[in-house]
Amino acid sequence: MNNPTVVFPEPEKVVIEEREIPSPGRGQVLIRSICSLVSIGTELTILSGKFPPHSAWAEYGRFPFVPGYSNVGTILEVGEGVEKKWIGRKVATYAPHSAFVLSSIEHIRPIEKELPDEEVAFFTIGEICLNGIRRAKLRLGESVAIYGLGLLGQLIARFSWLAGARPVIGIDIAETRLEKMPRKPGIFSLNPKSDSIQEKVARLTKGRMVDVVFEVTGNPELIPEEFKILRKQGRFVILSSPCGPTPSFDFHDLCNAPSFTIIGAHNMSHPQYPNPDNPWTQKRHFELFMDLLWGGELDLRDLVTHRVSYKEAPQLYLSLLEDRTKALGVIIEWK
């Protein structure tokens, strides 16, 4: 049996490689994939090849590159040291886009509740955004602005609202993304092409401006402009992974004088183990994410914009590379 796998052999090229089905070693399990979620920002940045040499992007995105880290599947086989009771269990893992994948037993996320597979596949994005909310130290009644309403921005808007932020203001130039913002009291959508952002934000916050700005565009050149709606001593959270340096960033005007706090919120800032100061590991955030889905407080169905067979993945990636404004939840099916 073959193991079709999505591979970026070089920039702007995507193929399906038929690889060998791996065998689980000690402490590992073999999983038959059901579906996986494309991380549009990360994966398209790598596929484009447009990132600075010698950067963290260049270190991570070495070609040939096997993308993907949000996989849902069923355990077929276990390696030495893993109990056979795991066979047949449905799990989520950080495995790539491949029909058969390996995972260490400590990194699997058992799926305990009956939920749609494609919604569960959002779990890594959910963990990233929940961690971003915590690193922002968001408090009840604070105001939030989100620059960039891709998948991360959409979930940040939902989690900010659930955390009690009011108002929650989403900002994007793509109307298709603005239309996906939840229709809830206290949530607003603005388009820089038609709205005066500073004026509208001032009106929505009664002149106070926002307490927290989440940067989720990934565009380093936009970042200085995003500080203009932040109140003095507000928090600016880099949830995206900007693909390059921000030119002419003035640390006096954009940090020191207004006493802004600039916060990095990469997924790797999760604690490896729970501790009294921060018990919120990736596993704990996964459990919360699943509880929110199960309880109906989080509904991601309308964020799924594409469902394709793995055989169509190469064409899909190239079309997204040309225009991703209409894409949010992109699901690859492994049937």
C-alpha positions as CSV (number, residue, x, y, z in Angstrom):
1,M,0.0,0.0,0.0
2,N,1.3,3.5,-0.9
3,N,1.4,6.6,1.3
4,P,0.5,9.7,-0.8
5,T,2.1,12.8,0.8
6,V,1.9,16.5,0.0
7,V,5.4,17.8,-0.8
8,F,6.8,21.2,-1.8
9,P,10.0,20.2,-3.7
10,E,10.9,23.8,-4.5
11,P,9.3,27.2,-4.3
12,E,5.9,27.5,-6.1
13,K,5.8,23.8,-6.8
14,V,3.5,21.1,-5.2
15,V,3.4,17.4,-5.8
16,I,1.9,14.3,-4.3
17,E,4.7,11.8,-3.6
18,E,3.9,8.1,-3.1
19,R,6.0,7.2,-0.1
20,E,6.4,4.1,2.0
21,I,3.9,3.5,4.9
22,P,6.1,4.0,8.0
23,S,6.2,1.5,10.8
24,P,5.7,2.7,14.4
25,G,8.8,2.5,16.6
26,R,8.9,2.4,20.3
27,G,6.4,4.8,21.9
28,Q,4.8,5.6,18.5
29,V,1.5,5.0,16.7
30,L,0.6,4.7,13.1
31,I,-2.4,6.7,12.1
32,R,-4.6,6.6,9.0
33,S,-5.5,10.2,8.2
34,I,-9.2,11.2,7.8
35,C,-8.6,14.9,7.1
36,S,-6.1,17.7,7.7
37,L,-6.3,21.4,7.8
38,V,-4.1,23.7,5.6
39,S,-2.4,26.4,7.6
40,I,-2.7,29.0,4.9
41,G,-0.3,31.6,6.3
42,T,2.5,29.3,7.3
43,E,2.3,26.9,4.3
44,L,1.9,29.6,1.6
45,T,4.7,31.6,3.0
46,I,7.0,28.5,2.7
47,L,5.6,27.6,-0.7
48,S,6.2,31.2,-2.0
49,G,9.8,31.1,-1.0
50,K,9.6,34.8,-0.3
51,F,11.2,35.1,3.1
52,P,14.6,36.5,4.1
53,P,17.6,34.2,3.8
54,H,19.2,33.3,7.1
55,S,15.9,34.0,8.9
56,A,13.9,31.7,11.1
57,W,11.6,31.2,8.1
58,A,14.6,30.0,6.0
59,E,15.7,27.6,8.7
60,Y,12.2,26.1,9.1
61,G,11.1,26.1,5.4
62,R,13.9,24.0,3.8
63,F,13.0,22.3,0.5
64,P,11.9,19.7,-0.1
65,F,9.3,20.7,2.5
66,V,6.5,18.5,3.8
67,P,3.7,20.9,5.1
68,G,0.9,20.4,7.6
69,Y,0.4,20.2,11.3
70,S,-3.3,19.7,11.9
71,N,-4.3,16.1,11.3
72,V,-7.2,14.0,12.3
73,G,-7.2,10.2,11.9
74,T,-7.6,6.8,13.4
75,I,-4.8,4.7,15.0
76,L,-4.1,1.5,13.0
77,E,-1.0,0.2,14.7
78,V,1.0,0.7,17.8
79,G,4.7,0.4,18.5
80,E,6.5,-1.2,21.4
81,G,5.6,0.2,24.7
82,V,2.2,1.4,23.6
83,E,-1.0,-0.4,24.8
84,K,-3.0,-2.0,22.1
85,K,-6.2,-0.4,23.5
86,W,-5.2,2.7,21.4
87,I,-5.9,0.8,18.1
88,G,-9.1,2.1,16.5
89,R,-9.1,5.4,18.6
90,K,-9.7,8.6,16.7
91,V,-7.0,11.2,17.5
92,A,-5.7,14.6,16.5
93,T,-2.0,15.1,15.9
94,Y,0.5,17.7,14.6
95,A,1.3,15.3,11.7
96,P,1.7,16.6,8.1
97,H,-0.6,16.2,5.1
98,S,-0.1,12.5,4.4
99,A,-2.4,9.4,4.2
100,F,-0.5,7.6,6.9
101,V,1.5,9.3,9.6
102,L,3.4,8.6,12.7
103,S,3.1,10.2,16.1
104,S,4.6,9.7,19.5
105,I,2.0,8.6,22.0
106,E,2.7,11.7,24.2
107,H,1.8,14.1,21.3
108,I,-1.5,12.6,20.3
109,R,-4.8,14.3,21.3
110,P,-7.5,11.7,21.9
111,I,-10.9,12.8,20.6
112,E,-13.3,12.0,23.3
113,K,-16.5,13.6,21.9
114,E,-18.5,13.1,18.8
115,L,-17.7,16.1,16.7
116,P,-17.3,16.7,12.9
117,D,-13.7,15.8,11.9
118,E,-13.2,18.9,9.9
119,E,-14.0,21.1,12.9
120,V,-11.7,19.2,15.1
121,A,-9.0,19.7,12.5
122,F,-8.9,23.4,13.5
123,F,-7.4,22.4,16.8
124,T,-3.8,23.7,16.2
125,I,-5.2,27.1,15.1
126,G,-7.4,27.0,18.2
127,E,-4.4,26.3,20.5
128,I,-2.4,29.1,18.9
129,C,-5.3,31.6,19.3
130,L,-6.1,30.6,22.9
131,N,-2.5,31.0,23.8
132,G,-2.5,34.5,22.1
133,I,-5.5,35.5,24.2
134,R,-3.7,34.4,27.4
135,R,-0.4,36.1,26.5
136,A,-2.4,39.3,25.8
137,K,-3.7,39.1,29.4
138,L,-7.1,40.0,28.0
139,R,-9.6,41.1,30.7
140,L,-13.4,41.4,30.8
141,G,-14.6,44.6,29.2
142,E,-11.4,45.5,27.4
143,S,-11.5,46.5,23.8
144,V,-9.8,44.5,21.0
145,A,-8.8,45.2,17.4
146,I,-7.7,42.5,15.0
147,Y,-5.7,43.3,11.9
148,G,-6.2,40.5,9.4
149,L,-9.3,38.2,9.4
150,G,-7.8,35.0,8.0
151,L,-8.3,31.9,10.1
152,L,-6.3,33.1,13.1
153,G,-8.0,36.4,13.0
154,Q,-11.5,34.8,12.9
155,L,-10.7,32.6,15.9
156,I,-9.2,35.5,17.8
157,A,-12.4,37.5,17.3
158,R,-14.5,34.6,18.6
159,F,-12.3,33.9,21.6
160,S,-12.0,37.6,22.5
161,W,-15.7,37.9,22.5
162,L,-16.1,34.8,24.7
163,A,-13.5,36.2,27.1
164,G,-15.7,39.3,27.5
165,A,-13.9,41.8,25.3
166,R,-16.2,44.6,24.1
167,P,-16.0,45.9,21.4
168,V,-14.2,43.4,19.2
169,I,-13.2,45.1,16.0
170,G,-12.1,43.1,12.9
171,I,-10.1,44.9,10.2
172,D,-9.4,43.5,6.7
173,I,-9.5,44.7,3.1
174,A,-11.3,41.5,1.9
175,E,-15.0,41.7,2.1
176,T,-15.3,37.9,2.0
177,R,-13.4,37.8,5.3
178,L,-15.3,40.6,6.9
179,E,-18.6,38.8,6.1
180,K,-17.4,35.8,8.1
181,M,-17.2,37.7,11.4
182,P,-19.7,36.5,13.9
183,R,-23.0,38.4,14.0
184,K,-23.0,39.1,17.8
185,P,-23.5,42.3,19.8
186,G,-20.2,44.1,20.3
187,I,-18.5,42.7,17.2
188,F,-17.7,45.1,14.4
189,S,-16.0,44.8,11.0
190,L,-14.0,47.6,9.3
191,N,-12.5,47.9,5.8
192,P,-9.6,50.3,5.4
193,K,-10.6,50.8,1.8
194,S,-13.9,52.4,2.8
195,D,-13.6,53.2,6.5
196,S,-11.5,55.8,8.4
197,I,-10.1,53.2,10.9
198,Q,-8.9,55.7,13.6
199,E,-12.2,57.6,13.4
200,K,-14.4,54.5,13.6
201,V,-12.3,52.9,16.4
202,A,-12.5,56.2,18.4
203,R,-16.3,56.2,18.0
204,L,-16.7,52.5,18.9
205,T,-14.5,52.9,22.1
206,K,-15.9,56.2,23.2
207,G,-12.6,57.9,22.4
208,R,-10.5,55.6,24.5
209,M,-9.1,53.6,21.6
210,V,-8.4,49.9,22.0
211,D,-6.7,48.1,24.8
212,V,-5.2,45.3,22.7
213,V,-4.3,45.1,19.0
214,F,-3.7,41.6,17.5
215,E,-1.5,41.7,14.4
216,V,-2.5,38.8,12.2
217,T,-1.8,40.0,8.7
218,G,1.8,38.7,8.6
219,N,2.7,41.7,6.5
220,P,5.7,43.5,8.3
221,E,5.1,46.7,6.4
222,L,1.6,47.2,7.9
223,I,2.7,47.0,11.5
224,P,3.6,50.6,12.2
225,E,0.1,51.8,11.0
226,E,-1.6,49.3,13.3
227,F,-0.3,51.1,16.5
228,K,-2.4,54.2,15.7
229,I,-5.5,52.8,17.2
230,L,-3.9,51.5,20.4
231,R,-4.4,53.5,23.6
232,K,-1.4,54.6,25.6
233,Q,0.1,51.7,27.6
234,G,-1.9,49.3,25.5
235,R,-0.7,45.8,24.4
236,F,0.3,45.0,20.8
237,V,0.3,41.2,20.2
238,I,2.2,39.7,17.3
239,L,0.1,36.6,16.6
240,S,1.2,36.3,13.0
241,S,4.7,35.3,11.9
242,P,5.7,38.3,9.8
243,C,7.7,37.2,6.8
244,G,10.5,39.8,7.1
245,P,11.7,42.8,9.1
246,T,9.5,45.9,9.6
247,P,11.4,48.8,7.9
248,S,11.8,52.1,9.9
249,F,10.3,50.9,13.1
250,D,10.7,53.7,15.5
251,F,10.9,52.2,19.0
252,H,10.6,55.7,20.6
253,D,7.3,56.6,18.9
254,L,5.9,53.1,18.7
255,C,6.9,51.7,22.0
256,N,8.8,53.9,24.5
257,A,6.9,57.2,24.4
258,P,3.4,55.7,24.6
259,S,4.7,52.9,26.8
260,F,3.2,50.2,24.6
261,T,3.8,46.6,25.5
262,I,4.7,44.4,22.5
263,I,4.0,40.8,23.0
264,G,5.2,37.8,20.9
265,A,2.7,35.0,20.8
266,H,4.2,32.1,18.8
267,N,2.7,28.7,19.5
268,M,6.1,27.6,20.9
269,S,5.5,30.0,23.8
270,H,3.2,27.4,25.4
271,P,4.8,25.9,28.5
272,Q,6.1,22.4,27.8
273,Y,4.7,21.3,31.2
274,P,1.9,22.8,33.4
275,N,3.2,24.9,36.3
276,P,1.5,27.1,38.9
277,D,2.3,30.3,37.0
278,N,1.0,28.9,33.7
279,P,-0.9,25.6,33.5
280,W,-2.1,26.3,30.0
281,T,-0.1,23.8,27.8
282,Q,-1.1,22.9,24.3
283,K,-2.9,19.8,25.6
284,R,-4.9,21.9,28.1
285,H,-5.8,24.4,25.3
286,F,-6.9,21.5,23.1
287,E,-9.2,20.3,25.9
288,L,-10.7,23.8,26.2
289,F,-11.1,24.0,22.4
290,M,-12.9,20.7,22.3
291,D,-15.2,21.8,25.2
292,L,-16.1,25.0,23.4
293,L,-17.0,23.1,20.2
294,W,-18.9,20.5,22.1
295,G,-20.9,23.1,24.1
296,G,-21.8,25.0,21.0
297,E,-20.0,28.2,22.2
298,L,-17.7,27.9,19.2
299,D,-19.1,27.1,15.8
300,L,-16.6,26.8,13.0
301,R,-18.8,25.3,10.3
302,D,-19.1,28.5,8.3
303,L,-15.3,28.9,8.3
304,V,-14.8,25.8,6.1
305,T,-14.4,27.3,2.6
306,H,-12.7,24.5,0.7
307,R,-12.9,20.7,0.9
308,V,-10.7,18.8,-1.6
309,S,-9.3,15.3,-2.1
310,Y,-5.6,15.0,-1.6
311,K,-5.3,14.4,-5.3
312,E,-6.4,18.0,-5.9
313,A,-4.0,19.5,-3.4
314,P,-1.4,20.7,-5.9
315,Q,-3.9,22.7,-7.9
316,L,-5.5,24.0,-4.7
317,Y,-2.2,25.3,-3.3
318,L,-1.2,27.1,-6.6
319,S,-4.6,28.7,-6.7
320,L,-4.3,29.9,-3.1
321,L,-0.8,31.2,-3.9
322,E,-2.5,33.5,-6.5
323,D,-5.4,34.6,-4.3
324,R,-6.2,33.4,-0.8
325,T,-8.7,36.2,0.1
326,K,-11.6,33.8,-0.3
327,A,-10.0,30.9,1.7
328,L,-10.3,30.3,5.4
329,G,-10.7,26.7,6.5
330,V,-9.1,24.5,3.8
331,I,-9.7,20.8,4.4
332,I,-7.8,18.0,2.7
333,E,-9.6,14.7,2.7
334,W,-7.7,11.4,2.7
335,K,-10.4,9.0,1.6
